[in-house]
Amino acid sequence: MRVLAIDTALEACSAAVLDTRSGIAASETVVMTRGHAEALMPLIARVMIRAGTEFGDLDRIAVTTGPGSFTGLRVGISAARGMALAAGKSAIGLSTLAGFAAPLIADDDSTQVVAAIDARHDHIYLQVFGVNGRTLVGPRTATVRDAARAAMTAPARIIGSAAKKLAAAWPKGAEPPLLVEQRGAPDIDWIARLGAAAAEAHGPPKPLYLRAPDAQPQNAARLPRR
């Protein structure tokens, strides 16, 4: 199976091509917080050329669906859906939280993993994975303090853009985290591997919004329709 993976959800613009018979054929990550829309398609083109792969050679396209930046999510998902439609391939959506957790679970699936993304305003996007990667606490938004309480039920490894923030809020007297790995975005190679392992999608990828956007329409300023 050949998979093109895309991630624009957080602090990077990334793409990778995975051939499950031989491994990662090519990948590239550019750290950025803005400008994903302009950077993504040229980046994908470079990765596809280095991988020696045409879009018709792909079996599926995997893309991160959030939680993350509202603008960034739309960029990646729109690109994945458009390319999948044009190439007649399937598109797979994957959460950024699972993408963060995947390498730690693969390294040791017997110890709890906490994926934590900074949601700003003293909140965190959180998911807690237990033995064998089983979800203990599903994807949700919580205050930093509540997230720490939910995550401290067992010796834990923390990864994500809010890893240090969560560790700093760890309750006094509780066993400290075994690992704190601050990362701005998930490893795109692992997004590709998750995309290859995922079940066939039953519809196009959709954004995983765990809360409403900060910017809301100003209904009071709207002109009445005629």
Secondary structure as UniProt FT lines:
FT   STRAND          2..7
FT   STRAND          12..19
FT   TURN            20..22
FT   STRAND          23..31
FT   HELIX           36..51
FT   HELIX           55..57
FT   STRAND          60..66
FT   HELIX           70..87
FT   STRAND          90..95
FT   HELIX           96..107
FT   TURN            109..110
FT   STRAND          112..120
FT   TURN            121..122
FT   STRAND          123..129
FT   HELIX           131..133
FT   STRAND          135..143
FT   HELIX           144..151
FT   TURN            152..153
FT   STRAND          156..160
FT   TURN            161..162
FT   HELIX           163..168
FT   TURN            172..173
FT   STRAND          179..182
FT   HELIX           188..197
FT   HELIX           219..221
//
